[in-house]
Every structure is written in structure tokens, then in C-alpha cells.
Amino acid sequence: MLGVVGHVDAPWRAELGELEYVVEEMPLLPDGWTDEAPLASVVPATAAHPPRVVFFRRPLERRSETRLDLEELVRRVATEQLAELLGVSPETVDPDYDPDA
């Protein structure tokens, strides 16, 4: 996970500043949730913690058939989350970004 994410965030480290990456098994979803589980989430900075990107392991694995699929999905999701933090498009973060991959 960190190898894939590190490749995506390397050019943006100065702009991102301190940033934490976290992996959780599953997101906490409200009763009655009917959509697919999210793959990741951005947690804004607080006085005590820098911003965090939280990846949800089980939903990522369920949507991947192979290890290569998983790596590509993590790259896409990391790109989307970093774009959200930076306030830019995913294509700006990673010129190879393909939302349909």
C-alpha cells in the first residue's frame, strides 16, 4: 500500500505537508446503508492530528480480482484522495489517472 501511495504522493509532498495514511478493515456505515462501501476517506486536520487518508482494506480487496488490480485500484483511489486534499483534479495529481480503470 505505502509503495503505491508513495509513488503517487512523491511529487506533492511539499504541498501536502504532514499527512498520515491509515488502513482500516471496513468503514463504519450507518444502519440502512445500501450503496457500495467507500474505498477511502479523507479526514481533515485537527489541532491534534494532521490530515489523514484512510483506506478501507476489505472493500478494496473485494473490488480487485488480482494483486495487480488491487495496486491499480489503490493508485486510483490515492490519486482521488490526494486531489481532494490539494483542491485539484485527479489528472493534475497523476497524469496517468484513468477514472474508468
Secondary structure, DSSP 8 states (H G I E B T S, - for coil): -HHHHHHHHGGGHHHH-S-EEEEESS----TT--S---SEEEE---SSS--EEEEEHHHHHHT-SSHHHHHHHHHHHHHHHHHHHHTS-HHHH-TT--TT-
